[in-house]
Amino acid sequence: MKAEQGPVSEGFESNQVALTASGIQKAYPAPSGRLEVLRSIDLTVHRGSVVAIVGVSGVGKSTLLNILGTIDRPDSGSVEIRGRKVEELRERELARFRARHLGFVFQFHHLLPEFNAEENVMMPLLIGGESKTVAQTRARRALESVGLPERW
């Protein structure tokens, strides 16, 4: 597995760290004992950069992304996002932090079929406590920014 970091986007200082992972380790039980998936992974991502995590199937890419995205916790090591050590957060605080500061685009998206695109984009904002007006404005901006303004 390899992490590749692209150039920093314009408008951001390259010295601003968005995420740091130090000594990340994760293992799972296996019939033959423990299967070590991640061993001492260190990663620093600067604000505005684009990072690709690449590797063959089964090397731990999804496990690493789940840990960096706070969906799973490492067996050992530390993840710091926006200056917060996520391992210090209790589950409820972590869920709130994740909802406010992280976003995911999964390989297999799961849009709610009974809602249109605008409503699907609004949903996390509404769950997070935003008003319908604010959620709708932000959803429309987001759809416009990815070339889908006609999906309102």
C-alpha positions, 0 to 999 in steps of 0.5 A, a space after each residue: 500500500 502506498 499513499 501519494 500526495 499531490 500538489 497543494 491547491 491554490 488558496 491554502 498554505 501548504 504548511 497547514 496540517 489537516 490530518 496526522 496519523 502516527 503508528 497506526 496498527 490494526 489486526 483482525 482475528 484469523 483462523 491461523 492467529 492474528 492477521 496484521 493488516 496495518 503495521 506502523 502507518 504514519 501519514 501527514 496530509 496538508 490542507 488542500 492537498 489531494 491524496 491517493 491510497 493505492 495498493 493491491 486488494 487486501 493490503 489494508 486500504 479500506 481499513 486505513 480509510 475507515 480509521 482515518 475517517 473515524 469509522 473504526 479505531 486502530 489497535 494502537 497509534 494516533 489520528 489527529 484531525 483539525 488539531 483533535 486527537 480522535 482517540 480521546 473522543 467518546 463515541 457520542 463526541 466522535 459521531 458529532 465530530 465526524 458529522 461536522 468535519 468529515 465527508 465520505 464518498 463510498 465506492 458503492 453510494 447509497 442514495 435514498 431512492 425516495 429523495 431527489 439529489 438535492 434532498 440527498 445532499 441536504 439530509 446530513 445537514 438536516 440531521 446535523 441540526 441545520 435549518 431547512 433553508 440553510 441546508 437547501 442553500 448549501 446543497 444547491 451550492 454543492 450540486 452547482 460546484 460539481 456541475 449538477 445544478 439541474 438536479 435541484 
